[in-house]
Amino acid sequence: MILLHEGMPDEAIYLKRIIEHVFAAPVQTISDCLDRFFTQMPEFEGYHFIPHIDLLKSEFSETAVLLLTPRDLYDYGTSREDEWVFGERFGNISVAATARLMGQDSTPRTSRTIDEDLYLRRVGLLGIHELGHDLVKAPHHKEAFWINVRSCYSVSLGGHCDDNSCAMYEFVDIAAPSPDEGYLKLGDDQLFDAGIDEHLNRLRQEWFCSRCRNHLEVTDDYRRLRG
């Protein structure tokens, strides 16, 4: 697979090692200017990615890609508070954004204000989680939603594992939001432990729960490199 990044060699080296260990698939790192894949959203001071997914798929049609960017990404762009994303997945194309991983909270930043080890651990979990959305086809996954209780705004997050020690459990912020702010809805459950740092503290050494591991399949496009 290809790890395509925007001049982020330290993060790329770390992710390459983690991905090759977890998925036993070769990773080719490529540094490039990726402006062509993003649309700037001046009203949010962030970037939109979805309209350009077909361009990325056309440039990398034979191999899986993880795009790593320091930009602040938004999904549909209708809510500044609720529609920013740590990452997204579109089939064999995954995106991981680090702008909100660099500090004590999820405020977007252009430079790191926390310990490098914690920052890289966050990046590693995000990368494995996004790739897992394509490679783990577990029937027990439940539809997840972020529910903002103050605005009654709901954001669909896709299917996730209900084991909070598994890499496929959802996280919606750096620290789990307080109950008066919002919660993770997973199936019929309201959950208040969906912070990435809490998740890192309880994460399994083997990354995935047994149910997810039993449905993990690394496909051929993850074993191909760019020719």
VEXMI-50518 format. One record per residue: residue in one letter; x, y, z of N, C-alpha, C in turn. Coordinates in steps of 0.2 Angstrom, whole numbers, plus 5000, padded with zeros to 4 digits. Layout:
BEGIN
AXYZXYZXYZ...
***
This chain:
BEGIN
M500449945000500050005000500450065000I500150124999500550184998500350235004L500850255008500750305013500950375010L500450415008500550475004500450535009H501050575010500950625015501250695013E501050745017501250815015501850835019G502450805017503050825021503050815028M502850755030502850735037503250665038P503850675038504350615038504250575044D504250605050504250575056503650535057E503050565056502450535056502350475051A502650485045502650435040503050375042I503650385045504050325047503750285053Y503450325057503050295063502550245060L502050275056501550245053501750185049K502250195045502450135041502650075045R502950085051503150035055502549995058I502150045061501550015064501049975059I500950005053500549965048500849905046E501449905045501849845043501749785048H501849805054501749765060501049735061V500549775060499849755062499549725056F499649745050499349715044499849665040A500449665041500949625038500849645030A500849705029500749725022501349785020P501649775015502249825013501949895013V502349945015502150015015502650055011Q502450095006502850135002502650205004T503150245007502950315008503150365003I502750405001502850454996502650524999S503150574999502950645001502850684995D502250724995502050764989501650824991C501550874987501150924988500450894986L499950904991499350874989498750924989D498950984987498451034986497851014981R497950974976497450954971496950914974F497050884980496550844983496150874988F496250944989495850974995495551044992T494951064995494651124993494651165000Q494951225000494951265006494251295008M494051295014493451315016493551375021P493651435018493851495022493351505028E492751495027492251505032492351465039F492751405038492951365043493651365044E494051395040494751395040495051325040G494651285036494851215036494851195028Y494851125027494851095021494251045020H494051035014493550985012493950935007F493750875008494150825004493750784999I493050775001492650724998492550734990P492550804988492450814981493050784976H493550774979494150754976494350674976I493950644979494150574980494150534974D493850554969493850514962494550534959L494850594960495450604957496050564961L495950554967496450514971496350444968K495750414968495650344965495950334958S495950384954496150384947496950384947E497250414952497950424952498250354955F497850324959498150264963497550214962S497550184956496950144955497150064956E497750054957497949984958498149964966T498150014970498450004976498050044982A498050014988497750054993498150114995V497850164998498150224999497950255006L498450275010498250315016498550385015L498150435015498350495014498450535021L499050555023499150585029499250665028T498850705031498950775030498950815037P499250865037499250915043498650955043R498250955038497651005037497050985042D496651035043496051025047495551005042L495250955043494750925038494050925041Y493550945036492850945037492450895033D491950865035491550825031491050865026Y490450875028490050915023490050985024G490351015029490451085030489851125032T489351095035488751135037488751145045S489251115049489351135056490051135058R490251195059490951205061491151165068E490651165072490751125079490751055078D490351025074490250955074490550915068E490650945062490850905056491550905054W492050925059492750915058492850845059V493350815056493550745056494250735058F494450675062495050655062495250615056G494850585053494950545047494350515044E494450495038493850465034494150405029R493650375027493850315023493350305017F493650295011493250285005493450225001G493250165003493450105000494250095002N494650084997495350074999495750144999I495350195000495650265001495550285008S496050295012495950315019496350385020V496050425024496350495025496350505033A496950525035497050545042497350615043A497050655047497250725048497450735055T498050765055498350775062498250845065A497950895062497850955064497550965071R497150915073496850915080497150865084L497650835082498050785087498650815090M498750875089499450905091499450945098G498850945102498850985108498450945113Q498350975119497950945124497250935123D496950975118496250965116496250965109S495650965106495550955098495551025095T495751075098495851135094496351125088P496151145082496651135077497351175077R497851145076498551175077498951165071T499451205070499951195065500651175068S500651165074501251145078501151105084R501551055086501451015091501551055098T501051045103501151075109501151015115I501150955113501150895118501850855116D501950805121502450765120502450725114E503050715110503050685104502750615104D502950575109502750505110501950505110L501650545114500850545114500650565107Y500850615104500650635097500750575092L501250545092501350485087500950425089R500750415095500350365097499650375095R499450445095498750465092498750455085V499250475081499350465074499250385072G499650345076499650275075498950245076L498550265081497950235082497450255077L497450325075497050345069497150315063G497850305061497950265055497750195055I497850155060497550085060496850085060H496550135064495750135064495450145057E495750195054495450215047495550155042L496150125042496250065038495850005040G495750005046495349945049494549955046H494350015045493650015042493649985035D494149975031494149945025494349865026L494749855031495049785031494649735036V494249765041493949725046493149725044K492949675042492249665039491849625045A491849655051491549615056490749635057P490349575057489649585057489349615064H489749615069489549645075489649715076H489949755071489949825071489249855071K489249905075488649945076488650015073E488150045071488150115068488250165074A488750205073488950255078488750325075F488550365080488350435079488650475085W488950535083489050595088488450635089I488250635095487650675097487850735101N487750795098487850855102487150875106V487150865112486550875116486350945116R486850995116486651065116486251085110S486451065104486151085098485751035095C485650975098485250915095485550895088Y486150915087486450895081486750825081S486650785076486850715075487250705069V487850675070488350655064488450585064S488250555058488350485057489150465056L489350415060490050405060490250335057G489750295055489850235052489850175057G490050115055490050055059490650055063H490550035070491150025074491049975079C491649945082491549895087491349915094D491049875097490749895104491249875110D491849855108492349835113492749895114N492749935119493149995120493849985121S494149925120494849915120495149895113C494649895109494849875102494949935098A495449935093495549985089494950015084M494449975084493949985080493350025084Y493450035090493050075094493050145092E492550185092492550255090492850305095F493150355093493350405097493150475093V492850525097492550585094492950645096D493450635101493750695103494450675106I494850725108495450705112495350675118A494950705122494650685129493850675128A493650625131492850605130492450675132P492050695128491650755130491250745136S491150795140490650795146489950775144P489550745148488850725146488450785144D488650845147488250905145488350935138E488950905135489150925129488850875123G488950815124488750765120489050695121Y488850645117489050575118489050535112L489450485112489450435107488850385107K488450385102487850335102488150275098L488150215100488350155097487750105097G487450095092486850055092486350095096D486150055102485650095106485950125112D486650115113486950135119487150205119Q487150245124487450315125488050305129L488650325126489350305129489650375130F490050375135490450435137491150425138D491450385134492150365135492550365128A492250405124492550405117493050465116G493550465120494150505119494750465117I495150495112495650455109496150445115D496350485120496850475125496550415130E495950415131495650365135495750295132H495650305125495650245121496350215121L496850255120497550235120497750205127N497450225132497650195139497350125140R496850105136496550045137496649995131L496950025126497049985119497349925120R497149865117497449805117498149805114Q498549765117499249755114499149735106E498749685105498649665099498149705094W497949765097497549815093496849795092F496649735090495949715088495749665093C495049675095494749615099494649555094S494549495098494549435094494049435088R493449465089492949465084493149505078C493549565079493749605073494349565070R494749535074495349495071495149435067N494549405069494249355065493949375058H493849435058493549465051494049515048L494749505050495249555046495449515040E495449545035495749515028496149575025V496749565024497149615020497149595013T496849635009496649615002497349634998D497249614991497849614987498049694986D497549734986497749804984498249834990Y498249804996498649825001499349795001R499449744996500049714996500449744990R500149784986500449814980500749884981L501349894978501649964979501549994972R501750064972501650104966502250084961G502050064955502550044950502950104947
***
